[in-house]
């Protein structure tokens, strides 16, 4: 094997290991239910992700350490034929006594809350949606109402729900900003905030105090 081929192999292996780590981290703790048992719905939490594909997974089935493949076990016990044997298995239980469940026989439980930290790309996408200018938000809402066509929805009609295609108008008033009072010794004793903001230049607080922590 040439040095170039050896280097390429190492790069591929490291990429696979990194990808496996990312997927495992994202799936850990997620609830799922199995679908290969007739009339029996059992729920588990994902503890790990196997490093080997299903076709290579073996486990002991008795005290004599008789080994059996996951593919054979699913076929003999449940009559379930695994089609995509190259996929990894979900692992439940602890590392010493793990159970392997193939992804074809698993379904993620709906309605789970994601408590994991968002990455930078997800945070940027979230801020882009939530931090909109009022006019842009108004246009998006109007487009959504028009696209969903609530006036043609059979369920809305059945419950006599009518949704107008324009924003509701409410009476409101804008209160003036309060005048802020600072120390008499400062260059600026009073301050009137502009557009909800102000700075502390040329100002002194009336009663400054120090606070000890701990």
Residue pairs with C-beta under 8 A, 6 or more apart in sequence:
1 9
20 49
20 51
20 88
23 49
24 48
24 49
26 116
27 46
27 49
27 90
28 46
28 47
28 48
29 45
29 46
30 45
30 46
30 108
30 112
31 43
31 44
31 45
31 108
31 109
31 112
32 43
32 44
32 45
32 46
32 90
32 106
32 107
32 108
32 109
33 41
33 42
33 43
33 44
33 106
33 107
33 109
34 41
34 42
34 44
34 101
34 105
34 106
34 107
35 105
35 106
35 107
36 74
36 78
36 80
36 105
37 78
43 109
44 90
44 92
44 101
45 92
46 90
46 91
46 92
47 91
47 92
47 93
47 94
47 98
48 90
48 91
48 95
48 98
49 88
49 89
49 90
49 91
50 57
50 88
50 89
50 90
50 91
50 100
51 88
52 88
53 85
53 86
53 87
53 88
54 70
54 71
54 82
54 84
54 85
54 86
54 87
54 88
54 89
54 100
54 102
55 69
55 71
55 85
55 86
57 69
57 70
57 89
57 100
58 67
58 68
58 69
58 70
59 67
59 68
59 70
59 73
59 100
60 66
60 67
60 68
61 67
61 68
61 73
70 82
70 89
70 100
70 102
71 82
71 85
74 80
74 81
74 82
74 102
74 105
75 81
75 82
80 105
82 102
82 104
83 104
84 103
84 104
87 102
87 103
87 104
88 103
89 100
89 101
89 102
89 103
90 100
90 101
90 102
90 103
90 106
91 98
91 99
91 100
91 101
92 98
92 99
92 101
93 99
118 126
132 140
138 167
141 167
142 165
142 166
142 167
145 163
145 165
146 165
150 156
150 161
150 163
151 162
151 163
156 162
156 163
177 192
177 193
177 194
177 196
178 193
179 190
179 191
179 192
180 190
180 191
180 192
180 193
180 198
181 189
181 190
181 206
182 188
182 189
182 190
182 191
182 203
182 204
182 205
182 206
183 189
183 203
183 204
183 205
183 206
185 204
186 202
186 203
186 204
187 202
187 203
188 201
188 202
188 203
191 198
191 203
192 198
